[in-house]
Amino acid sequence: MNTGFGDTAWRYGPPATLFYEIDKPVGTSFGDVEFYADRLRNVSGPVLEPAVGTGRILIPLLVQGLAVRGYDTSDSMLEQCRVNCARRGLKADVFEGDMTAYRDPDAFEAIMIATGSFALLPDRDSAQTALAAMYDSLAPGGRLIVDVEPPSLDTAPDCGPVAHQWNGSELITLTTWRTQVDPVAQRTTRWLRYEAWTDGALTRAELPVRGDRQGEGLGSTRHDGGHTFQHRLHH
């Protein structure tokens, strides 16, 4: 996907991290926390969460007693994850990493990609490269669980309502534009503008660009070389 913003366009900075932390703090679940806890209930070995974000999924699993590590491309998200873990007396084993590049051969009994983050990969080649890297990182008999969005039936560009959150006296707003939909490639491009306002003045802004893929190339469940691949539709 050529957005004109470079390959770091969707890497969330401080305003996006703050909005996510206020809007979806640790303890928030849309059924996904319970879903992953259930899928991992018989796992005793190491678990990896790519695109770990602020730790909304990671922390409940750590509390459950699972040995979960995580990585993300966003320094801001990782720092917030460390803060969230420290507040709960938990060790945050999180680090900067990319789905297409990180490999730790045979290291993990399970890898989970939550909240539709797999869709952030820009194209089919990147998705296949990431899947190959995760395959290499799975221990024999390991499982990969991927959360994907169903294909979009609406192809018209649009602008959604302005969402907002308060951080004390600072107002954080989020405006989302759906700029392009390709139903054949199962790809939707969105611009997400985060703004921070104090006393009516704009103090910070960022514009991550998301090119979401709706699960193209993933089967519902398959087994390959002793590994298990599953996906969950993300709404």
Salt bridges, closest charged atoms under 4 A:
ASP23 OD2 - LYS24 NZ 2.75
ASP32 OD2 - ARG56 NH2 2.56
ASP38 OD2 - ARG39 NH1 2.94
ASP38 OD1 - ARG41 NH1 2.86
GLU79 OE1 - ARG82 NH1 3.77
ASP93 OD2 - ARG69 NE 3.02
ASP98 OD2 - ARG11 NH2 3.81
ASP104 OD2 - ARG69 NH1 3.93
ASP136 OD2 - ARG103 NE 2.78
ASP147 OD2 - ARG232 NH1 2.88
ASP147 OD1 - HIS234 ND1 3.63
ASP154 OD2 - ARG178 NH2 3.17
ASP158 OD2 - ARG178 NH2 3.45
GLU170 OE2 - ARG204 NH2 3.06
GLU195 OE2 - ARG193 NE 2.40
ASP212 OD2 - ARG190 NH1 2.43
ASP212 OD1 - ARG210 NH2 3.08
GLU216 OE2 - ARG124 NH1 2.84
GLU216 OE1 - ARG213 NH2 2.00
ASP224 OD2 - ARG222 NH1 3.39
